[in-house]
Amino acid sequence: MSVDDIQIPSTFDPFADANADDGSAGTKEYVHVRVQQRNGRKSLTTVQGLKKEFSYNRILKDLKKEFCCNGTVVEDPELGQVIQLQGDQRKNVSNFLVQAGIVKKEHIKIHGF
């Protein structure tokens, strides 16, 4: 066996497609719905990635009224505007966004435990 017969596997980055922001035609713009744990049983739901043309305050007002919870719109330097709601509202928010016609179901990603 010579040195030429040995094949060294190249490095594989499993997150390469997630980190690629080349703006190609195959990428989709997703709306991310996440839950964050606070103290004890308290949690916080965040909605990120809505289009800029929507009024975040109006969507927040409807979400608060529909789910009987409090919330706010936060300006993040990296992510832009993010809607925060009290409690674990992931499924409620995703159903609301689809029924209101704001986002298609295949463009919503739900994260969390």
C-alpha positions as semicolon CSV with decimal commas, in nm:
position;residue;x (nm);y (nm);z (nm)
1;M;0,000;0,000;0,000
2;S;0,150;0,328;-0,109
3;V;0,081;0,681;0,006
4;D;-0,125;0,748;-0,308
5;D;-0,378;0,473;-0,217
6;I;-0,477;0,633;0,114
7;Q;-0,781;0,858;0,093
8;I;-0,829;1,110;0,369
9;P;-1,192;1,214;0,410
10;S;-1,257;1,583;0,371
11;T;-1,409;1,778;0,655
12;F;-1,785;1,792;0,657
13;D;-1,974;2,086;0,800
14;P;-2,333;1,980;0,885
15;F;-2,435;2,342;0,939
16;A;-2,296;2,478;0,613
17;D;-2,638;2,512;0,451
18;A;-2,782;2,683;0,761
19;N;-2,501;2,939;0,770
20;A;-2,507;3,012;0,396
21;D;-2,670;3,348;0,333
22;D;-2,601;3,367;-0,038
23;G;-2,960;3,461;-0,124
24;S;-2,997;3,192;-0,387
25;A;-3,335;3,114;-0,541
26;G;-3,369;2,788;-0,347
27;T;-3,373;2,948;-0,003
28;K;-3,702;3,025;0,170
29;E;-3,780;3,296;0,418
30;Y;-3,903;3,127;0,733
31;V;-4,093;3,263;1,029
32;H;-3,938;3,120;1,345
33;V;-4,159;3,061;1,649
34;R;-3,952;2,981;1,958
35;V;-4,010;2,924;2,327
36;Q;-3,762;3,039;2,591
37;Q;-3,766;2,917;2,950
38;R;-3,772;3,184;3,217
39;N;-3,785;3,120;3,593
40;G;-3,951;2,796;3,705
41;R;-4,257;2,723;3,493
42;K;-4,261;3,064;3,323
43;S;-4,186;3,079;2,953
44;L;-4,172;3,329;2,670
45;T;-4,272;3,281;2,305
46;T;-4,089;3,477;2,034
47;V;-4,193;3,527;1,672
48;Q;-3,918;3,631;1,431
49;G;-3,892;3,667;1,055
50;L;-4,220;3,830;0,958
51;K;-4,202;4,052;0,652
52;K;-4,130;4,421;0,705
53;E;-4,452;4,527;0,531
54;F;-4,667;4,395;0,818
55;S;-4,746;4,611;1,118
56;Y;-4,594;4,424;1,411
57;N;-4,797;4,625;1,662
58;R;-5,128;4,532;1,498
59;I;-5,034;4,163;1,481
60;L;-4,928;4,179;1,847
61;K;-5,256;4,345;1,944
62;D;-5,456;4,067;1,775
63;L;-5,238;3,793;1,929
64;K;-5,276;3,939;2,278
65;K;-5,651;3,965;2,242
66;E;-5,688;3,615;2,094
67;F;-5,475;3,428;2,350
68;C;-5,538;3,642;2,661
69;C;-5,171;3,706;2,728
70;N;-4,938;4,004;2,740
71;G;-4,663;4,078;2,490
72;T;-4,434;4,334;2,335
73;V;-4,238;4,413;2,019
74;V;-3,862;4,418;2,079
75;E;-3,606;4,574;1,843
76;D;-3,301;4,346;1,817
77;P;-2,989;4,470;1,633
78;E;-2,924;4,133;1,465
79;L;-3,276;3,996;1,416
80;G;-3,477;4,312;1,358
81;Q;-3,819;4,332;1,520
82;V;-3,926;4,034;1,732
83;I;-4,268;3,975;1,888
84;Q;-4,258;3,838;2,244
85;L;-4,559;3,680;2,415
86;Q;-4,603;3,547;2,767
87;G;-4,642;3,171;2,800
88;D;-4,595;2,884;2,559
89;Q;-4,803;3,000;2,261
90;R;-4,613;2,823;1,979
91;K;-4,902;2,623;1,832
92;N;-5,152;2,903;1,886
93;V;-4,931;3,157;1,710
94;S;-4,856;2,928;1,414
95;N;-5,227;2,850;1,366
96;F;-5,315;3,219;1,394
97;L;-5,055;3,325;1,134
98;V;-5,180;3,062;0,887
99;Q;-5,550;3,141;0,938
100;A;-5,492;3,516;0,910
101;G;-5,311;3,460;0,579
102;I;-4,989;3,623;0,698
103;V;-4,766;3,318;0,639
104;K;-4,808;2,984;0,465
105;K;-4,783;2,676;0,685
106;E;-4,471;2,543;0,511
107;H;-4,285;2,868;0,588
108;I;-4,323;2,837;0,967
109;K;-4,057;2,668;1,180
110;I;-4,146;2,587;1,540
111;H;-3,852;2,553;1,781
112;G;-3,837;2,451;2,144
113;F;-3,842;2,159;2,380
